[in-house]
Amino acid sequence: IIFIVSFCFQEVYLENNLIEEISDCVFNQTTNLNVISLRHNRLEESRIAPLAWINHKNLESIDLSYNRLYLVPSYLPRALVHLVLVGNQIERIPGIYHPGPLLESFHSYKCYLLG
């Protein structure tokens, strides 16, 4: 299923939709977007396009809880303040992980982080 989110939205909640992939064009027109919630889907880190949201200057909160993630997604927006990964299979945070200076909260409860 291909969907494109409208430019006028500030918050998008796409929870419980069996979403498996985020292409780089889905959020292209959403320059005002502040919040994306993709809780309870079937996303894997490798199926999130590198340009899906990296260029969003207003995107402050991404919730990817209860998906199929093993790594913290790459190419996160620099304006990101809240990242929620609760209930995933996160095993480690890559050494190149650097979302920007504004990240205030990183929720990873029920993950499997290895030292």
Secondary structure as GFF3:
##gff-version 3
##sequence-region A 1 115
A	DSSP	beta_strand	11	13	.	.	.	ID=ss1
A	DSSP	beta_strand	35	37	.	.	.	ID=ss2
A	DSSP	three_ten_helix	45	47	.	.	.	ID=ss3
A	DSSP	beta_strand	61	63	.	.	.	ID=ss4
A	DSSP	beta_strand	82	84	.	.	.	ID=ss5
A	DSSP	beta_strand	105	107	.	.	.	ID=ss6
###
